[in-house]
Amino acid sequence: MSRVARAAAQRARLWEAVVAGDEYAGVAAVEEALAAGMDAETALLDVIAPVQEKIGEEWAADRIGVAVEHAATAVNERVVAAVARMTAGGDGPAPRGRVTVGCVDGEWHAFPARLVAEVLRLRGWQVDYLGAQTPTPHLIAHLHHTDPRAMLLSGSLPARLPAAHTAITACQAVGVPVLAGGRAFGRDGEYARALGADAWAPDARGAADVLARGLPRPAPAAARQVVDDLPHLADQEYTLVVHSRGRLVKQTLADLEDRFHAVRSYTDVQRERTAEDVAHIVDFLACALYVDDAEVFATFLAWTAGILEARGVPARSLRAGLDLLAAQLRDFPRALRLLDEGNRALDARPGDLTARPGTRA
């Protein structure tokens, strides 16, 4: 069996285990693969990582529920831990130095960062893995104490980019270069560059290669102001939208009830989920204002429309929400442009955007 075929077979076996919530079967599948000659990095990145991505895809398509998704992720985390245990203490490459790996404040998707940490350990780095959502002041205190060669900052949700910017400038202010990675930073790392990160990598192998080439230390200095990197923020639209978040959500919900009588009959759970949807729209609108890029907002809306439709909820309510937000933000030209681009993105995708808002189960 070829290497590619062997990895595919192990992915299929691991998938069955994680969906069943069987951590013992999952660990056994990877243990046997390593015993048969598969190297640990391949197991992590070509077997475990694709299975984790499939977990997210199956949840988005409503083929597995939230409980199964959580259980499957927990099993996969135990499998990663098993790989780390099986490879600890063996003969490896010469020590390279110390690095820190962690997630942006507010970022709960820690699995990609964990994979990066394990790959770097396999390649000889001493890794301080901080896990999910590390508050920036605590991160900086850790860097002062450990003085690592680099900070590897992971982010999956673009809505956390403002927090990522704070972390990047704070790390650099104490002389630690930042290597950014994860979907939040864009397909080609465009947002990592916009926020002033020292480097960007698309995946764990790329991150290891960047570190191997070396990252120069920035000279310790006072933290930059956000407008130094993002001069468009001088118009204050981002700040005003963030500060008005609660009011914007509340008024949009009230206006939805006035426009669509069916919304008035929503259950408390349906109202809560609708409020969450509107809050997410405002959060991603704010993020798009922060980086001044319509693609952040448009991509989020298209993804959300797909999620809603997979669950039998017509995505027409998204357009209504955008229209109602536009009425409240009529004096914000950049926000209006982004809302218009969002409507264009919804127009461009297949799906039912003409039906009346449905109910949320």
N, C-alpha and C positions, 0 to 999 in steps of 0.2 A: 504494500500500500504506500502511495506517495505521501510526502509530508503534508501536502494540501489536503489530500483525502483523509489522512489521519486526523488532522485538525477539524475537518468537517464532521467526522464521525464523533469526535469527542464533544463538539459543540452540541450535536443532536442529543447525545447522552446527558450532558449537563443540563440542557434545556428541559428534558423530561424530569430531571431531579428537582430543579428549582421550581417548576410549575407545580410539582407535587408537594413542595415544601419539605423535601427529604434531604437534609443537609448531609447525612451519612452517605447517601448514594452520590451526592454531588462531590463530596471530598474523595470518595473512592474512585470516581471517574477520573479526576485529575491526578490522584496518586498513581493510578495505573498508567496514565499517559506519561508521567515523569519516569516511572520505573521502566517503561518501554523505550525510553530514549528521548522523549520530547524535552527540550530545555525549558526552564522555568519562565523565561521571558516570553517565549512562544505561547506557553500555557496561559499566561496572564493576558497577553494582548491579542492573540489569535483565537483563543477559546473563550476565556472568561469575559473579556470586554465585549465581543459581539453578542454573547448571550445577554449581558446586561442591557445593551442597546435594544435587543429584541424585546426585552421585558417592557421597556418604555414604549416601543412601537405597538405592542399588543394592547397595552393599557390605552394608548391614544385611540386605537381603532375600536375600543370597547369590546375586545375579545377576552380580556381578563379584567377582573374588578380591582378596586383599590386594595382590598385585603390580600388578594393573591399577589399583586404587584409588590406590596410591602414584604410579604413572606418570601417571595422569590429573591428580592434584593437582599434580604437578611441571609438567605442561604448562600448567595453568591459572595457576600462579605465573609462568611465563614470559610468558603473555599479559598478566597484570597489569603486569609489568615493561615490556612493549612499549607499553602504554597510557601508562605513566608517562614513558617515553622520548619518545613522540610528542607529549606535551603539555608537556614541560619547556621552559622558556625563552620560552614564548609570552606574549602580552598577557593578563594575568589581572587579578583584582581587586586592590585596594590591599592591601599587607601588613597582616595583622591582629595578628601577634605569634607567639610561640613556644610550642609545646606538645610534650609527650612522649606517645608511644603505645607500649604494650608489654603483654605478657602476664603473668599471675600466675606466680609461681615454681612450677614443676612443670607448667605448662600448655604442651603442645606444639602445640596447634591454633592456629597463628598467622594463618591465612588471613583470618579476620574482622578481626583487628587491622590487617592489611596493607590491606584495603579501606578501613577507616576512615582510615588514614594518607593514602592516595591521594586520597580525597574531600576531606579537610581541606586538602591541598596545592592541589587545584583551586580551593578556596574562599579561598585566599590566606594560609593559615597556614604558618609555618615549622615543619616537623614533624621531630622526632627519633624515628625508628622503631626500637625496640629488639628487636623480634621475639619469639620464643618464650622462655618460662621465664626471666625475668630475676630473679636472686636479689635479694631486697629490699635487702641492704646495698649492692650495686652500683647498684641503682636510686636509692637515696638519695644516694649519692656523685655520680651523674649529675645529679640535681636540684640539688644544692649548686653544681655547676659551671655549669649552664645557666639556672637560675632561670626555669622555664617558667610560663606563665599557668595551666596545668592539667596534670594527669597523667590520661591516658585509659587505664584498666586493663581489659584484656579477659580474660574467662574463659569457657570452654565446659564444663568439667567441674565439677559441684558439689562433688566431693571435694576440690577446691582452695580452697574457701571459707575454711577457716581461714588458709591462706597469704594469701588476698586480704585478710582482716581485718588481718593483720600489716602488709601493704603500705599499706593505707588509712590506718591510724593513724600509720605512720611518715612517710608523705608529708605528712599534715596537721601532724605535729609540726614539720616544717621549713617550714611555711607555704604548701604547695602543695595546692590543692583537687583532689579526685579525682572524675572522672566515670567511673562503672563501666558496663560493657556486656558483652553476651554471655549465652548461655543459662544459664550457671552462676548468674547473679544472679536467676533467676526470670522467669516470663512477664511480670510487671508490675513487675519491679525490687524485689520484696519483700525479697530478701536483701541487695541493695545498701543499702536503707534500714536493715535490721537491723544491718548491719555499720558503719553510720555514714558511708557515702559521701556526698559533697556533692551528687551528682546521679546520675541513671541515664538511659540512652537505649536504646531498643530496637534501633536500627540506626545505620548511618553517617550517614544524613540527619538523624536525630534528634540524634546527637552534635554534628553541625555546627550545628544550630539552638540547642542548649543553649549551646555556646561563643559563638555570635553574641549571645546575650542576656547573656552574662557570668557568671562564677562568682566570687563574693567570695573573697578569700584568707582562710584561717583564720589566727588569730593563732598564731605559733609557740609551742609549749608542749611539755611532756613528753608522750610517747606515753601514750595511755589504756591502762588495764588491760582485758583482754578482758571481765571481769565487769562493767565499767562499761557496756558495750553489751549484754552477754548475761548477766544475773544468774543464769540457770539453771545456768551452768557451775560455780557454787559447790558443786554436789553432787559434782563430780569424776568423774562417769561418763565424760565424754568423755576426760579425761586417762587414766583407768585403762584404757579400751578401747584407746586408741592405744598405750599402753605395753605392753599385753598382746597386741598384734596377732600377733606371731610365734607365741606359745603358742596363741592361739585358732585360728589357721589350722592349725597342726600337729595339735592335738587333734581338730578337726573332720574332718580327713582320716583320722585313725586311726579315729574313730567311724564314718565312712562305710564304711570297710572292714569293720568289725564288723557293721554293719547290712545292707549289701548285698554279698554275696559276689562279685558281678560286678566290683566295683571292684578286688578283689584281682588280677584278671587284666589290669588296664590296663597298657598299654605305658608306658615312661618319658615319652613325649610326652603321652600322655593324663593321666598323673598330674600333669605339669607344668601342663597347661592347667586341670585341675580345681583345683589349688592356686591358680592365678591367679584363677579364678572365686570361690573362697572368700575370697581376699584382697580382691578388689573388693567383695564383700558386706560385709566388715568395714570397709573404707574408707568406703563409703557409709553404713553404720550410724553410724560415728563422725561423719561430716559431719552427718547428721540430728540426732545428739545435740548437735553444736556449735550449730546454728541452732534446735534444738528444734522441728523440723517433720517430721512423718511423710511428707509428700508427696515430699520429696527421696528418701527410701528407697524408698517405694512406686513412684515413677516409674522409678527405676533397675531395680527388680526386674521390673516389667512389660516394660521395654525389653529386659532381659537374657533374659527368657523368650522373647520374640519372636525374638531373635538365635539362641538355642539351637534353637528349633523350625525356623527357616529352614534350619538346618544339619543337620536330622534328628536332633537330640538332644532327647529328652523333657525337659520342664522340671520333672519331678517331683523331680529332685535339688536344685533350689532350695529346695523346701519342706523336704526332709530337712536341708539345710544350716541353714535357719532354726531348725528344731527343735533341732538339735544345739548351735547357738550359744545358744539360749535356756536349755538345760540348764547351760551354762557361765556364763551371766550371770544366774542366778536371783536374785542379790542386787542387781540393777540395775533398779529399777522403770521408769525412762524407757526403757532399752534394751529391756526386755520389751514395753513398750507399742508401741515402734516395730516390733519383730519381729512382734507380733500384727497391726499395721496392714499389714505387708508380706504376711503370709499372706492377709489380706482382699483386698489388691490382686490377688494371684494368683488367688484365688477368683473375682474379678469379671471376669477377662479370659477370652476364649475360648481354647481350646487344650488339649492333652493334658497334664494335671498329675497323672494317675493312674497312668501307666505307670512301670515301674521305671526307674532311671537307665540311660541308654544309654552308649555309648562315644563318646569324642571322637576324631575322625579326625586 
